[in-house]
Amino acid sequence: MTARRFIALGVSHLLALGVGFAAGIYTLPILIAPPPPGPAIVSEALASSEYRGVFSRDRTDSDTLHWGEGDVAIGVSSIAFVGSLAPGPDYKLYLSPEYVETESAFIRLKPSMVQVGDVKTFDNFLVTMPAGVDVSQYNAVIIWCETFGQFITSARYQ
């Protein structure tokens, strides 16, 4: 085997390994995601919510792999979402005192935000509000990928 062929094989194998790794990162959250909450549960949470917002794909730092679209309802006891999110690992739901749609704004304001909980489903979700959180003190809800520091989407609700 010539050195040229050895290098070409090495590069092709590393490329295939990289593509496989990236595909695994993308598909693993889909494979291990729990089933989304049923329509009755989400409808009940929507009906009892105090505020509403909209997640959209057109946020400044949303892109082809990091997006969300649908309706979000914020209540005293939970946050409900009807729509779709791009699959990904380690999504967290935050309430923010200011509306943000970029990673830099999120990082700047993160100390003033409250982390509500984990988002584990990508078609609809229901996240229980932690005790003591006053949703009226915030005006935006944000989904953030904690592992990769990626902005996913946001919605203004008041």
Buried (B, 14 or more C-beta within 10 A) or exposed (E): EEEEEEEEEEEEEEEEEEEEEEEEBBEEBEEEBEEBBEEEBBEBBBEEBEBBBBBBBEBEBBEEBBBBBBBBBBBEEBBBBBBBBBBBBBBBBBBBEEBBBBBEBBEEBBEEBBBBBEBBBBBBBBBEBEEEBEBEEBBBBBBBBEEEEBBBBBBBBE
